[in-house]
Structures are given as structure tokens and as C-alpha cells.
């Protein structure tokens, strides 16, 4: 599919905000590829064997986005910033659900030979990242938002700067410091 212009997306979003149903129908194909690309960039970091697929993440995020009533979409960047927030929430909810299932959920316990179990793969612990990001937001909300936009939303430095209305250098500095803080927090098991 041919890439759409940011101006076209912004016009469609504003029309959707005004209640134009035809604009909503035109919006999906225009933003779907971009949402998929951003979600895929995140999903490559997920644990091996994750059952949530990129397409499912995109579809769920899109459904939540179009279900929003009375949102005044400012532009394409605003749309993708909100999408990043929804993707984070979906991924954290999915990780919590998966964790619940690993602990047994409501399932009946069955003995399994440990030698038959695969070794745990290195990957992203979404719940730990969410907890660390929430802790970061308590004392520096902007740095937490930079992480959310860059990590979950796949936004560039320039796009992130536009959403937050700060300079690109501020985003670079916040991104670097937030990554260091989160790395320290995660390596300490959340005690930092």
C-alpha cells in the first residue's frame, strides 16, 4: 500500500472528530500499515513463543482508538501517541493475564516432568517494565512519556518532540536518562 501523507491522516482524523463516518472508513487502511509497523517494531522484543501477535495487537489498539467518543484529534502524531498508550495497556494486560495463567489461573494442577519443559527465553518482562515506568512517571512524567512514545509507539525523536512540545535534544536527553534509570531499576528487581 502506498504511504499516505501526514496531512491526509490529519484531515481524516479531524473529519472523524466531526462525526464523519465515511472518514472513519477511509482512515483504517491509511493508518493500519503504520500501526502494524510500529507494533511489529515492539513485538520483535517480546519473548519467544508469545501468543499475542502483531496483527492482534494492532487490531485491538485500533478498536479502542475508534471507539473513543468525542476526542478532538489534533493530527497524525496525536493519533499515534494515543495509539502508543493503548498498545502499552494492551501489552501489560496481556502480560498480566499470561502471568495469571502461568500461576495456574483456575486450572487444575497436573504433575509435569521438568525435563520436558523448555528453558525460559530471554525477553521483555512487560509487567516489570510497566511497574518501572509507572515509578518513573511518579517523579518525572515527561521521561516516562518519552519512553512510552518511543518504546511502545515506535515514534522517532522528532515525532516524540512534537507530541511533547519540546526540542529534539530534550527528547534525546530524556530518552537516554530514562533508559539508564529503567535499566538500573529493572536490574535491581524494582528496588531502585
PyMOL commands that set and color helices and strands:
alter all, ss='L'
color gray80, all
select helices_A, chain A and resi 6-17+21-43+54-66+76-102+114-116+126-139+141-152+157-164+168-187
alter helices_A, ss='H'
color red, helices_A
deselect
rebuild
show_as cartoon
